[in-house]
Amino acid sequence: MEKGIKLEGIYAALITAFGDDGNVDIEGNKENIRHCLAGGCAGVVALGSTGEAVNLSKEERNLIVKAAVAECKGKAKVIAGTGAPVTSTAITQT
């Protein structure tokens, strides 16, 4: 039995797209993912180390991860970042 997840290739750390109104732009995030996949990425890292994730609400984070999973389904893998400034929050998000 295989243990763990085998990760190969390039995984792009995604920026989070925002609209002019300051809200998360889900369609913009999906467009970023399509661009990365078209460039040959094996997967994406949503809410990774690009910095803005810790400033998002739980609902915004969930929307971004769900959108990434939907966009990558059957095409690429998604790593969802769960980092937070508070350990208990990181554990809950994980």
N, C-alpha and C positions, 0 to 999 in steps of 0.2 A: 504494500500500500504506500502510495506517495504521501509524504508529509509536507505540509507547508505549501506555499504558492511559489511557482517558478516565475521569476520576473526576468525577462530578456528584452533587449532593445532600449529605445529611448522613451522616457516618460517625461513629458513636459509639465513643469510646474505652472499651472494656469494663474493668470491674473484674474481678478474678479471684475467683471464689467459692471459699470453703473450708468444709469441714465442721467440726463440733464437735471432730473428732479432729485437726484441723490439716492434713489432707490436702486436695488440690485436689478440689473438688466438680464433676465434669464435668457432671452433670445440672443443677446450679445455674448453671453457665456457659451451658449450652444455653438454660435458662429466661431468663437475662439477654438472650441474643441474640434469642429469640422476642419478648421485650418491646420491644426496640429496633426490630425489623422491624415489629411491629404498630403502633409509633408513627410509621412512615414513613421510617425510616432506609434509605438506599440501600446501606449496608454497615456493617461494623464493623471496629474496629482491635483485634485480640487482642494482648495483651502490648505495648501501646503505652506511653504516658507516664504511666500511673497509678501506677507506682512499684514494684510487687511483682515484676515479671518478673525482675529481676536476682537475686532471691533464690530463684528456682525452679531445680530440676534440669533438665538437658537433657530427661530423660524427661517431666517435668511440662510443660515448654514444648511439646514435641511433641504430647502428649495434648491440650492446650488448643487448639493450632492445628488439629489434625485434627478435633476436635469442632466448632470454628467453621466449618471448610470444609464438613463434613457437614451442619451445621444450615442453612447459607446456600446450599447447592447449588441453583442454579436460581432463587434468590430475591434474592440480594444478593451483593455482593463482600466479600472479606475481605482486609484488610491485616494481615500478620503482623509484629509488631515484632521486631527482631533486635538491639536495643541491648544493650550489655554494657559493664561497666567496663574490659574488656580488649579492645583492638582485634582481636586474633587471634580471640577468641571471637565477636565481632560478625561478623567475616568468615565464620567457619565456620557460624554460625547463618543467615546470609543465604544 
